[in-house]
Amino acid sequence: MTAINKLRNELIRKIQQLSTDKLNEINEIVSKTEAHVSSKSKTLKLIGSWKDLDGNLFTDLTEKLHENRTHDRKID
């Protein structure tokens, strides 16, 4: 049995012994962890997406960020 399988079996054994309240707490922790990992993964997919963007356009977008956001709010 591999170390990861031993760990899984140990966790399952411990979880089976928990009260309903503790199971709910564990479920919330696992859900938050999954959401965090998913969010991080989505963010990492964006890395490099601007690498081929024209330097002047990138500078214009970043230097005028606040101005552009203010303008967008006025349009809404």
N, CA and C atoms as an extended XYZ file, in Angstrom:
228
Properties=species:S:1:pos:R:3:atomname:S:1:resname:S:1:resid:I:1 pbc="F F F"
N         0.850       -1.176        0.000 N   MET     1
C         0.000        0.000        0.000 CA  MET     1
C         0.896        1.239        0.000 C   MET     1
N         0.568        2.177       -0.870 N   THR     2
C         1.366        3.396       -0.970 CA  THR     2
C         1.052        4.336        0.190 C   THR     2
N         1.934        5.291        0.388 N   ALA     3
C         1.771        6.251        1.480 CA  ALA     3
C         0.484        7.054        1.320 C   ALA     3
N         0.153        7.424        0.090 N   ILE     4
C        -1.061        8.207       -0.144 CA  ILE     4
C        -2.306        7.378        0.172 C   ILE     4
N        -2.277        6.102       -0.157 N   ASN     5
C        -3.422        5.233        0.160 CA  ASN     5
C        -3.562        5.047        1.668 C   ASN     5
N        -2.447        4.941        2.361 N   LYS     6
C        -2.488        4.834        3.819 CA  LYS     6
C        -3.098        6.092        4.430 C   LYS     6
N        -2.695        7.238        3.918 N   LEU     7
C        -3.230        8.502        4.406 CA  LEU     7
C        -4.736        8.589        4.152 C   LEU     7
N        -5.161        8.213        2.942 N   ARG     8
C        -6.598        8.230        2.621 CA  ARG     8
C        -7.377        7.318        3.567 C   ARG     8
N        -6.878        6.121        3.766 N   ASN     9
C        -7.556        5.172        4.648 CA  ASN     9
C        -7.626        5.698        6.079 C   ASN     9
N        -6.558        6.326        6.538 N   GLU    10
C        -6.532        6.900        7.891 CA  GLU    10
C        -7.555        8.031        8.012 C   GLU    10
N        -7.602        8.880        7.001 N   LEU    11
C        -8.584        9.969        7.011 CA  LEU    11
C       -10.015        9.437        6.978 C   LEU    11
N       -10.262        8.451        6.166 N   ILE    12
C       -11.604        7.846        6.102 CA  ILE    12
C       -11.987        7.264        7.448 C   ILE    12
N       -11.065        6.575        8.078 N   ARG    13
C       -11.331        5.974        9.386 CA  ARG    13
C       -11.688        7.065       10.401 C   ARG    13
N       -10.927        8.154       10.402 N   LYS    14
C       -11.181        9.250       11.336 CA  LYS    14
C       -12.512        9.937       11.038 C   LYS    14
N       -12.799       10.150        9.768 N   ILE    15
C       -14.045       10.814        9.370 CA  ILE    15
C       -15.255        9.982        9.779 C   ILE    15
N       -15.149        8.685        9.659 N   GLN    16
C       -16.261        7.808       10.027 CA  GLN    16
C       -16.603        7.899       11.512 C   GLN    16
N       -15.678        8.338       12.314 N   GLN    17
C       -15.889        8.423       13.756 CA  GLN    17
C       -16.382        9.802       14.214 C   GLN    17
N       -16.466       10.748       13.295 N   LEU    18
C       -16.844       12.109       13.657 CA  LEU    18
C       -18.354       12.256       13.858 C   LEU    18
N       -18.711       13.208       14.712 N   SER    19
C       -20.123       13.555       14.902 CA  SER    19
C       -20.619       14.325       13.678 C   SER    19
N       -21.932       14.471       13.572 N   THR    20
C       -22.530       15.191       12.454 CA  THR    20
C       -22.031       16.634       12.408 C   THR    20
N       -21.934       17.279       13.567 N   ASP    21
C       -21.451       18.664       13.608 CA  ASP    21
C       -20.034       18.775       13.048 C   ASP    21
N       -19.202       17.863       13.466 N   LYS    22
C       -17.803       17.890       12.998 CA  LYS    22
C       -17.732       17.555       11.510 C   LYS    22
N       -18.607       16.668       11.046 N   LEU    23
C       -18.635       16.349        9.613 CA  LEU    23
C       -18.984       17.589        8.798 C   LEU    23
N       -19.936       18.371        9.302 N   ASN    24
C       -20.309       19.610        8.613 CA  ASN    24
C       -19.133       20.580        8.577 C   ASN    24
N       -18.401       20.680        9.662 N   GLU    25
C       -17.221       21.560        9.708 CA  GLU    25
C       -16.166       21.103        8.700 C   GLU    25
N       -15.925       19.804        8.687 N   ILE    26
C       -14.926       19.242        7.757 CA  ILE    26
C       -15.371       19.490        6.313 C   ILE    26
N       -16.651       19.312        6.049 N   ASN    27
C       -17.179       19.543        4.702 CA  ASN    27
C       -16.972       20.991        4.275 C   ASN    27
N       -17.210       21.934        5.179 N   GLU    28
C       -16.989       23.348        4.871 CA  GLU    28
C       -15.521       23.624        4.571 C   GLU    28
N       -14.636       23.044        5.359 N   ILE    29
C       -13.190       23.239        5.157 CA  ILE    29
C       -12.776       22.688        3.798 C   ILE    29
N       -13.253       21.499        3.471 N   VAL    30
C       -12.902       20.879        2.189 CA  VAL    30
C       -13.461       21.710        1.034 C   VAL    30
N       -14.688       22.194        1.174 N   SER    31
C       -15.294       23.012        0.122 CA  SER    31
C       -14.503       24.292       -0.106 C   SER    31
N       -14.101       24.951        0.974 N   LYS    32
C       -13.306       26.178        0.855 CA  LYS    32
C       -11.965       25.886        0.193 C   LYS    32
N       -11.364       24.772        0.560 N   THR    33
C       -10.075       24.389       -0.026 CA  THR    33
C       -10.232       24.126       -1.520 C   THR    33
N       -11.287       23.414       -1.891 N   GLU    34
C       -11.528       23.141       -3.310 CA  GLU    34
C       -11.749       24.435       -4.088 C   GLU    34
N       -12.521       25.349       -3.517 N   ALA    35
C       -12.786       26.628       -4.186 CA  ALA    35
C       -11.497       27.417       -4.359 C   ALA    35
N       -10.649       27.408       -3.329 N   HIS    36
C        -9.377       28.128       -3.398 CA  HIS    36
C        -8.485       27.542       -4.490 C   HIS    36
N        -8.399       26.226       -4.547 N   VAL    37
C        -7.555       25.562       -5.548 CA  VAL    37
C        -8.101       25.842       -6.943 C   VAL    37
N        -9.427       25.784       -7.091 N   SER    38
C       -10.050       26.053       -8.385 CA  SER    38
C        -9.793       27.481       -8.823 C   SER    38
N        -9.937       28.419       -7.900 N   SER    39
C        -9.714       29.830       -8.203 CA  SER    39
C        -8.267       30.072       -8.603 C   SER    39
N        -7.351       29.472       -7.876 N   LYS    40
C        -5.924       29.632       -8.171 CA  LYS    40
C        -5.604       29.053       -9.550 C   LYS    40
N        -6.200       27.905       -9.851 N   SER    41
C        -5.974       27.269      -11.145 CA  SER    41
C        -6.475       28.153      -12.281 C   SER    41
N        -7.654       28.763      -12.099 N   LYS    42
C        -8.202       29.641      -13.124 CA  LYS    42
C        -7.303       30.859      -13.316 C   LYS    42
N        -6.790       31.386      -12.233 N   THR    43
C        -5.901       32.546      -12.311 CA  THR    43
C        -4.619       32.175      -13.038 C   THR    43
N        -4.060       31.029      -12.727 N   LEU    44
C        -2.806       30.611      -13.351 CA  LEU    44
C        -2.974       30.375      -14.847 C   LEU    44
N        -4.178       30.041      -15.292 N   LYS    45
C        -4.407       29.849      -16.722 CA  LYS    45
C        -4.224       31.150      -17.496 C   LYS    45
N        -4.363       32.280      -16.802 N   LEU    46
C        -4.224       33.576      -17.463 CA  LEU    46
C        -2.769       33.991      -17.672 C   LEU    46
N        -1.859       33.325      -16.977 N   ILE    47
C        -0.447       33.685      -17.096 CA  ILE    47
C        -0.010       33.564      -18.555 C   ILE    47
N         0.592       34.591      -19.036 N   GLY    48
C         1.111       34.587      -20.402 CA  GLY    48
C         0.102       35.027      -21.446 C   GLY    48
N        -1.144       35.262      -21.030 N   SER    49
C        -2.147       35.618      -22.026 CA  SER    49
C        -1.913       36.997      -22.636 C   SER    49
N        -1.130       37.835      -21.971 N   TRP    50
C        -0.831       39.163      -22.510 CA  TRP    50
C         0.577       39.240      -23.087 C   TRP    50
N         1.251       38.116      -23.190 N   LYS    51
C         2.650       38.142      -23.611 CA  LYS    51
C         2.841       38.666      -25.032 C   LYS    51
N         1.845       38.485      -25.910 N   ASP    52
C         1.967       38.936      -27.291 CA  ASP    52
C         1.317       40.301      -27.522 C   ASP    52
N         0.847       40.919      -26.448 N   LEU    53
C         0.188       42.216      -26.555 CA  LEU    53
C         1.221       43.292      -26.875 C   LEU    53
N         0.857       44.178      -27.779 N   ASP    54
C         1.729       45.282      -28.159 CA  ASP    54
C         2.125       46.091      -26.922 C   ASP    54
N         3.376       46.413      -26.786 N   GLY    55
C         3.889       47.144      -25.627 CA  GLY    55
C         3.202       48.481      -25.403 C   GLY    55
N         2.941       49.203      -26.487 N   ASN    56
C         2.264       50.504      -26.367 CA  ASN    56
C         0.834       50.336      -25.862 C   ASN    56
N         0.156       49.332      -26.364 N   LEU    57
C        -1.210       49.076      -25.920 CA  LEU    57
C        -1.220       48.676      -24.444 C   LEU    57
N        -0.288       47.823      -24.044 N   PHE    58
C        -0.193       47.410      -22.638 CA  PHE    58
C         0.050       48.624      -21.740 C   PHE    58
N         0.965       49.482      -22.127 N   THR    59
C         1.258       50.689      -21.348 CA  THR    59
C         0.026       51.579      -21.267 C   THR    59
N        -0.656       51.746      -22.403 N   ASP    60
C        -1.867       52.563      -22.424 CA  ASP    60
C        -2.930       51.991      -21.492 C   ASP    60
N        -3.108       50.684      -21.523 N   LEU    61
C        -4.107       50.043      -20.662 CA  LEU    61
C        -3.767       50.196      -19.181 C   LEU    61
N        -2.512       50.013      -18.838 N   THR    62
C        -2.135       50.053      -17.425 CA  THR    62
C        -2.027       51.469      -16.881 C   THR    62
N        -1.482       52.376      -17.665 N   GLU    63
C        -1.334       53.749      -17.182 CA  GLU    63
C        -2.669       54.481      -17.095 C   GLU    63
N        -3.599       54.093      -17.939 N   LYS    64
C        -4.907       54.753      -17.941 CA  LYS    64
C        -5.985       53.896      -17.268 C   LYS    64
N        -5.570       52.948      -16.463 N   LEU    65
C        -6.503       52.020      -15.831 CA  LEU    65
C        -7.584       52.749      -15.038 C   LEU    65
N        -7.182       53.615      -14.146 N   HIS    66
C        -8.155       54.322      -13.311 CA  HIS    66
C        -9.054       55.231      -14.144 C   HIS    66
N        -8.462       55.887      -15.108 N   GLU    67
C        -9.248       56.759      -15.985 CA  GLU    67
C       -10.286       55.946      -16.762 C   GLU    67
N        -9.868       54.809      -17.280 N   ASN    68
C       -10.784       53.951      -18.036 CA  ASN    68
C       -11.913       53.429      -17.147 C   ASN    68
N       -11.593       53.055      -15.922 N   ARG    69
C       -12.625       52.560      -15.014 CA  ARG    69
C       -13.622       53.655      -14.665 C   ARG    69
N       -13.140       54.856      -14.445 N   THR    70
C       -14.021       55.986      -14.141 CA  THR    70
C       -14.933       56.248      -15.334 C   THR    70
N       -14.384       56.204      -16.518 N   HIS    71
C       -15.159       56.429      -17.750 CA  HIS    71
C       -16.228       55.338      -17.906 C   HIS    71
N       -15.873       54.083      -17.643 N   ASP    72
C       -16.824       52.977      -17.755 CA  ASP    72
C       -17.974       53.141      -16.769 C   ASP    72
N       -17.711       53.639      -15.573 N   ARG    73
C       -18.772       53.849      -14.586 CA  ARG    73
C       -19.744       54.927      -15.033 C   ARG    73
N       -19.237       55.945      -15.712 N   LYS    74
C       -20.093       57.033      -16.171 CA  LYS    74
C       -21.032       56.561      -17.271 C   LYS    74
N       -20.589       55.586      -18.067 N   ILE    75
C       -21.394       55.052      -19.160 CA  ILE    75
C       -22.586       54.255      -18.616 C   ILE    75
N       -22.355       53.496      -17.531 N   ASP    76
C       -23.415       52.663      -16.944 CA  ASP    76
C       -24.466       53.549      -16.405 C   ASP    76
